[in-house]
Amino acid sequence: MSGQSLTDRITAAQHSVTGSAVSKTVCKATTHEVMGPKKKHLDYLIQCTNEMNVNIPQLADSLFERTTNSSWVVVFKSLITTHHLMVYGNEVIQKISL
């Protein structure tokens, strides 16, 4: 069993039902676990910034929404993920984040 909380699992399942793989991955990258975002989630989000059919504003909104969480761990991981995407992602994400 992973260290994800029940809330994290429910939120990820809700995004699975709605068909939003990007939002699901953002949720999984910014869980309540006290550890950094997993590399596989960061790599997937970077890959998404380079694809034409991914809604980049939705990705940015999902990350911004996670920064309003009451858990400092989720907020910190959201900021780490945003920074990672700004450094390694496509320049489109860099323009939106500004």
Secondary structure, 3 states (H helix, E strand, C coil): CCCCCHHHHHHHHHHHHHCCHHHHHHHHHCCCCCCCCCHHHHHHHHHHHCCCCCCHHHHHHHHHHHCCCCCHHHHHHHHHHHHHHHHHCCHHHHHHHC
